[in-house]
Amino acid sequence: MKIELKQEKDLKFIPLKDELLKRYGISDKVELILEEDYFIVRPVRKVRDGWEEAFKRMAENGDDELILGNDL
């Protein structure tokens, strides 16, 4: 996708439609990952976002057994 940068005073920005932001779960904050010749913009997620659902699926599939045991 190619988008023309917009400028307002001393800032340049990338205008993105609300539909696109909603599709990728972006609301108020984003994480900007800087690489050598490009950057990635992605939504900020909570550290344990989705863990509860993943643990439920593990329990349903019988994948929630202790691996190391209780002798730690």
Helices and strands as residue ranges (DSSP letters): E 6-8, E 11-13, H 18-23, E 30-34, E 39-43, H 51-61
